[in-house]
Amino acid sequence: MITIISGTNRKGSKTRIFAAYCAEQLKTKTQEAVEFIALEDIPHDWFFADMYKPSEQAKSLAELQDKAILPAQKFLILSPEYNGGMPGALKLFIDAISIREYVANFKGKKAALIGIASGRAGNLRGCDQGTTVLNHVGVQVMPNKLPISQIGSLLEGKTITDKATLDTLDQFLDAFLAF
């Protein structure tokens, strides 16, 4: 199974547009099951002082973990740039699901990272942060990260219209599947 994570809890995010595109493309490129998680859609009832006790994990988070994290062998994580790095919501999500089944969640699995930004760097620093966190929990991260910059100029409404970006995404997804 491949799990795609749109790494922001911001409603109506542009990151979700790119993540949804990747999910649809992967479904046509592989026979593997593809799960899609948008942090903006999940309940946020798991952020509280006792969240670091396995016995106190929110039921909604445990269900999501059982459905889309534990069975996944690969993760594709799209992360917008927030304050020069990855969103706190994405890091908090990784922390929260790491409490129960720590090793089974990530160890020995693979991931690819796509940075999304309205500026020029495509969230490369956030991808570096994500790599550090994922390596720490035992994930092998694909060396080639994909920074997508100037996203405002790549979209018309909720559609990616820039052909070069679409071609680059498709090539990246092929490399991810081969990874």
KALINMO-V860144 format. One record per pair of residues at least 24 apart in sequence whose C-alpha atoms are under 7 Angstrom apart, sorted by the first residue. I is the first residue (numbers start at 0). GAP is how many residues later the second one is. Records with the same first field share a line. If there is no record, write none. Layout:
I: GAP + GAP
This chain:
0: 31 + 32 + 33 + 70 + 71 + 72 + 73
1: 30 + 31 + 32 + 33 + 70 + 71 + 72 + 73
2: 31 + 32 + 33 + 65 + 69 + 71 + 72 + 73
3: 31 + 32 + 33 + 71 + 72 + 73
4: 31 + 32 + 33 + 71 + 72 + 73
5: 31 + 32 + 33 + 71 + 72 + 73
6: 31 + 32 + 70 + 71 + 72 + 73 + 83
7: 31 + 32 + 71 + 79 + 81 + 82
8: 30 + 31 + 80
9: 30
10: 29
14: 63 + 64 + 65 + 101
16: 141
18: 59
34: 33
50: 45
51: 47
52: 46
53: 45 + 46
64: 32
68: 36
69: 34 + 35
72: 36 + 37
73: 35 + 36 + 37
74: 35 + 36 + 37
75: 35 + 36 + 37
76: 35 + 36 + 37
77: 35 + 36 + 37
78: 35 + 36 + 37
79: 35 + 36 + 37 + 43
80: 35 + 36 + 42 + 45
83: 41 + 42
84: 38 + 40 + 41 + 44
85: 40 + 43
105: 31 + 32 + 33
106: 30 + 31 + 32
107: 30 + 31 + 32
108: 30 + 31
109: 29 + 30 + 31
110: 28 + 29 + 30 + 31
111: 29 + 30 + 33 + 64
112: 32 + 33
113: 31 + 32 + 33
114: 31 + 32 + 33
115: 31 + 32 + 33
116: 31 + 32 + 33 + 34
117: 31 + 32 + 33 + 34
118: 30 + 31
119: 29 + 30
120: 26 + 28
121: 25 + 26 + 27
122: 24
141: 37
